[in-house]
Amino acid sequence: MRVLVSEAVWDFDLEAALKEISAQRREQTLKFKYEQGQRLCVLAYQLLKQALREDYGISENPVFEYNEHGKPSIVGHPEIFFNLSHCKEAAVCVVSDQPVGIDVESIRAYKESLVNYTMNDEEIAQIKSAEDPAAFFIRLWTMKEATTKLIGTGISNDLKAVIDTRTYKYTTVERQRYIYTVCENLI
């Protein structure tokens, strides 16, 4: 498994980069209303291209197909599993030979209603007693989203019960302004 992270959101020529990605990804990128979202979409794809080139010798632009819940896979490469995510500060990519999920989120204030809707009683207690409740909430949120991305259901599951350390391995990294979590099956 390999994780790539980049904060270089503003360090490339967007117009040039749009010409170097697949037509499919370009179309997805241009759906973002603001330049920052477009840049993050391109950056995540560039990270995937880098991993595919360096780890698998694949130099062509990957084209995606999606399951019924929107989980992407690479056309012609069912043996390669990947996942992409981005927040306003960074883009992340994970590539593996096993199913995998990743999520990255900016550390920010949260709404009590969101906590009550997405967290179980134990998680709520952990958030409230944490030294930095906002960061702890984001840690749990990235674990939940990475899990749903691993299993390919998106956030349609009951989020209160989705974290399962008996079934999944979680690797969480906290940076100054964001947190990301990788989720993989325990095998």
Solvent accessible surface area in square Angstrom, and as a share of the most:
residue,aa,sasa,rsa
1,M,112,0.50
2,R,74,0.27
3,V,51,0.29
4,L,14,0.07
5,V,43,0.25
6,S,19,0.12
7,E,89,0.40
8,A,34,0.26
9,V,4,0.02
10,W,142,0.50
11,D,115,0.60
12,F,42,0.17
13,D,91,0.47
14,L,16,0.08
15,E,113,0.51
16,A,44,0.34
17,A,4,0.03
18,L,13,0.06
19,K,164,0.69
20,E,104,0.47
21,I,7,0.03
22,S,10,0.07
23,A,69,0.53
24,Q,54,0.24
25,R,24,0.09
26,R,75,0.27
27,E,110,0.49
28,Q,49,0.22
29,T,0,0.00
30,L,97,0.48
31,K,151,0.64
32,F,75,0.31
33,K,170,0.72
34,Y,151,0.57
35,E,82,0.37
36,Q,59,0.26
37,G,14,0.14
38,Q,29,0.13
39,R,22,0.08
40,L,7,0.03
41,C,5,0.03
42,V,0,0.00
43,L,10,0.05
44,A,0,0.00
45,Y,0,0.00
46,Q,51,0.23
47,L,13,0.06
48,L,0,0.00
49,K,38,0.16
50,Q,58,0.26
51,A,0,0.00
52,L,2,0.01
53,R,123,0.45
54,E,98,0.44
55,D,67,0.35
56,Y,84,0.32
57,G,63,0.61
58,I,20,0.10
59,S,90,0.58
60,E,111,0.50
61,N,48,0.25
62,P,6,0.04
63,V,70,0.40
64,F,9,0.04
65,E,94,0.42
66,Y,96,0.37
67,N,59,0.30
68,E,150,0.67
69,H,95,0.43
70,G,42,0.40
71,K,42,0.18
72,P,28,0.18
73,S,43,0.28
74,I,5,0.03
75,V,75,0.43
76,G,63,0.60
77,H,43,0.19
78,P,108,0.68
79,E,94,0.42
80,I,3,0.01
81,F,65,0.27
82,F,4,0.02
83,N,4,0.02
84,L,25,0.12
85,S,12,0.08
86,H,57,0.25
87,C,14,0.08
88,K,124,0.53
89,E,23,0.10
90,A,0,0.00
91,A,0,0.00
92,V,0,0.00
93,C,0,0.00
94,V,0,0.00
95,V,4,0.02
96,S,10,0.06
97,D,94,0.49
98,Q,85,0.38
99,P,42,0.26
100,V,1,0.01
101,G,0,0.00
102,I,0,0.00
103,D,3,0.01
104,V,1,0.00
105,E,28,0.12
106,S,10,0.06
107,I,46,0.23
108,R,117,0.43
109,A,93,0.72
110,Y,61,0.23
111,K,149,0.63
112,E,92,0.41
113,S,80,0.52
114,L,67,0.34
115,V,2,0.01
116,N,73,0.38
117,Y,164,0.62
118,T,1,0.01
119,M,0,0.00
120,N,53,0.27
121,D,121,0.63
122,E,120,0.54
123,E,12,0.05
124,I,26,0.13
125,A,59,0.46
126,Q,71,0.31
127,I,2,0.01
128,K,136,0.57
129,S,93,0.60
130,A,25,0.19
131,E,182,0.82
132,D,74,0.38
133,P,48,0.30
134,A,23,0.18
135,A,6,0.04
136,F,54,0.23
137,F,4,0.02
138,I,1,0.01
139,R,74,0.27
140,L,11,0.06
141,W,31,0.11
142,T,0,0.00
143,M,24,0.11
144,K,1,0.00
145,E,39,0.18
146,A,0,0.00
147,T,0,0.00
148,T,0,0.00
149,K,42,0.18
150,L,7,0.03
151,I,69,0.35
152,G,4,0.03
153,T,33,0.19
154,G,25,0.24
155,I,97,0.49
156,S,85,0.55
157,N,59,0.30
158,D,96,0.50
159,L,15,0.07
160,K,78,0.33
161,A,74,0.58
162,V,13,0.08
163,I,38,0.19
164,D,34,0.18
165,T,95,0.55
166,R,207,0.76
167,T,59,0.34
168,Y,28,0.11
169,K,99,0.42
170,Y,38,0.14
171,T,55,0.32
172,T,32,0.18
173,V,45,0.26
174,E,87,0.39
175,R,97,0.35
176,Q,172,0.77
177,R,123,0.45
178,Y,1,0.00
179,I,0,0.00
180,Y,16,0.06
181,T,0,0.00
182,V,3,0.01
183,C,0,0.00
184,E,37,0.16
185,N,53,0.27
186,L,91,0.45
187,I,179,0.91
